[in-house]
Amino acid sequence: MTIEVTDANFEEVVLKADKPVLVDFWAEWCGPCRMVGPIVNELSDDYAGKAIMTKLDVDSNPGVSMKYGIRNIPTLLFFKNGEVVDKQVGAVPKGTLSSKLDAIL
């Protein structure tokens, strides 16, 4: 299951996680974001118990978006031990994201 993160719960859900976390920075009006969303949901099932998939609406949560310098969406940040360890900007195939996740597991 994909977890919705916000400015309020980002630290608890992402930075303090005991597993790698993928954060999908998106917005309702963003076409490419709508292409990536279902892929992130699939990855959530594929990596259940191994990694955490999250989504953050940039329009509703400007604090985290500004902190990480999100200027283009979709941007996917990969966190491990509270640190950004990889980044993907733009819509990409599922295999690309799987490879990045596998590399940090």
Buried (B, 14 or more C-beta within 10 A) or exposed (E): EBBEBEBEBBEEBBEEBEBBBBBBBBBEEBEBBBBBBEBBBBBBEBBEEEBBBBBBBBEEBEEBBEEBEBEEBBBBBBBBEEEEEBEBBEBBEBEEBBEBBEEBE
